[in-house]
Amino acid sequence: MSVRSLKVAFKKLESTKVLFKILSCEQKGISLVCDASLIVETPGVKNEIEIVQLRVFTQDGKYIGSWNSDKIRNQNFSFLISNAELFGKIQSGSIKVSGFTKVRIDIGRYGLKMNLPIEEEVKVGERRQSTQ
């Protein structure tokens, strides 16, 4: 791959976007069950999500738990966080979710991997529309 084609490829990657939205989140006993949507936009370049890693915090910043997966193949997925300290505490509060997704981008012979940040806040018990 020439320097010029590499420069063109990196120009395309400047507009890379991660659209992450939590569609719903409910507390069930000691667990939080959330449905989410994740879309990675790399205009003109193929991409593949390799891994998603999320950390969940209460509204005041207290760590609740983590979740990761390397099996996300479509844009909608669910994740579950279990923690005995959750029992009856967050039913109407908000949570903050932060983390990253590792994306393989089809550039050059071997491709390029990028870690792209994810961040979202949602009220427990709230339902939202998907990002399409």
C-alpha positions as CSV (number, residue, x, y, z in Angstrom):
1,M,0.0,0.0,0.0
2,S,1.5,3.3,-1.0
3,V,1.7,6.4,1.2
4,R,-0.8,8.2,-0.9
5,S,-3.4,5.4,-0.6
6,L,-2.7,5.2,3.1
7,K,-3.4,8.9,3.4
8,V,-6.7,8.5,1.5
9,A,-7.7,5.6,3.8
10,F,-6.9,7.6,7.0
11,K,-8.9,10.5,5.6
12,K,-11.9,8.2,5.3
13,L,-11.4,7.0,8.9
14,E,-11.6,10.6,10.3
15,S,-15.3,10.4,9.9
16,T,-15.7,7.0,11.7
17,K,-18.6,7.1,14.2
18,V,-19.9,4.9,16.8
19,L,-23.7,5.1,17.4
20,F,-24.4,3.5,20.8
21,K,-27.8,3.7,22.4
22,I,-29.4,1.9,25.3
23,L,-32.9,1.1,24.2
24,S,-34.1,-0.2,27.6
25,C,-32.8,-1.1,30.9
26,E,-34.7,-2.9,33.7
27,Q,-33.8,-4.1,37.1
28,K,-34.8,-7.7,37.8
29,G,-33.8,-8.7,41.4
30,I,-30.0,-8.4,41.6
31,S,-29.6,-7.9,37.9
32,L,-29.8,-5.1,35.3
33,V,-30.9,-6.3,31.9
34,C,-30.3,-3.8,29.1
35,D,-31.1,-3.9,25.4
36,A,-28.8,-1.8,23.3
37,S,-28.0,-0.8,19.7
38,L,-24.4,-0.4,18.4
39,I,-23.6,0.8,14.9
40,V,-20.1,1.5,13.7
41,E,-20.0,3.8,10.6
42,T,-16.8,3.8,8.5
43,P,-17.9,5.4,5.2
44,G,-16.6,3.6,2.2
45,V,-14.7,1.0,4.3
46,K,-15.9,-2.4,5.6
47,N,-15.7,-3.0,9.3
48,E,-16.3,-5.8,11.8
49,I,-16.9,-5.5,15.5
50,E,-14.4,-7.7,17.3
51,I,-15.2,-7.0,20.9
52,V,-17.4,-4.8,23.1
53,Q,-16.4,-4.0,26.7
54,L,-18.8,-2.0,28.9
55,R,-18.5,-0.7,32.5
56,V,-21.7,0.3,34.3
57,F,-21.9,2.9,37.1
58,T,-24.7,4.5,39.2
59,Q,-25.6,8.1,38.6
60,D,-23.2,9.2,41.4
61,G,-20.3,7.2,39.9
62,K,-20.4,4.0,42.0
63,Y,-19.2,1.0,40.0
64,I,-21.9,-1.7,39.4
65,G,-20.2,-4.1,37.1
66,S,-18.7,-5.0,33.7
67,W,-19.7,-6.8,30.6
68,N,-17.9,-7.9,27.5
69,S,-18.6,-9.9,24.4
70,D,-16.9,-10.9,21.2
71,K,-20.0,-12.3,19.7
72,I,-21.9,-9.2,18.6
73,R,-22.7,-9.8,14.9
74,N,-25.7,-7.5,14.4
75,Q,-26.5,-4.0,15.7
76,N,-28.9,-5.0,18.5
77,F,-27.8,-6.9,21.6
78,S,-28.6,-7.4,25.2
79,F,-26.3,-7.3,28.3
80,L,-26.8,-8.3,31.9
81,I,-25.0,-7.1,35.0
82,S,-25.5,-9.0,38.3
83,N,-24.5,-7.5,41.6
84,A,-26.1,-8.3,45.0
85,E,-25.8,-4.7,46.0
86,L,-28.3,-3.7,43.3
87,F,-31.3,-5.4,45.1
88,G,-34.0,-2.7,45.2
89,K,-31.7,0.2,44.8
90,I,-31.8,1.5,41.2
91,Q,-35.3,0.8,40.1
92,S,-36.0,4.5,39.2
93,G,-32.5,5.9,39.0
94,S,-30.1,6.4,36.2
95,I,-27.0,4.4,35.1
96,K,-24.0,5.4,33.1
97,V,-22.4,3.0,30.7
98,S,-18.9,3.6,29.3
99,G,-16.4,1.4,27.5
100,F,-15.1,0.7,24.0
101,T,-15.6,-1.4,21.0
102,K,-12.6,-2.9,19.1
103,V,-13.3,-2.7,15.4
104,R,-11.4,-4.3,12.6
105,I,-11.4,-2.0,9.6
106,D,-10.7,-3.5,6.1
107,I,-7.7,-1.3,5.0
108,G,-4.7,-2.7,3.3
109,R,-3.5,-6.3,3.4
110,Y,-3.9,-6.9,7.1
111,G,-6.5,-4.4,8.1
112,L,-6.5,-2.0,11.0
113,K,-7.9,-2.3,14.5
114,M,-9.2,0.6,16.4
115,N,-10.6,1.0,19.9
116,L,-13.6,3.4,19.7
117,P,-15.1,4.9,22.9
118,I,-18.7,4.3,24.0
119,E,-20.7,6.3,26.5
120,E,-24.4,6.5,27.3
121,E,-26.6,7.4,30.2
122,V,-30.1,5.9,30.7
123,K,-32.9,5.9,33.3
124,V,-33.7,2.4,34.6
125,G,-37.2,1.4,33.4
126,E,-37.2,3.8,30.4
127,R,-37.7,2.6,26.8
128,R,-36.3,4.5,23.8
129,Q,-36.4,4.2,20.0
130,S,-33.6,2.5,18.1
131,T,-30.9,4.4,16.2
132,Q,-31.6,3.7,12.5
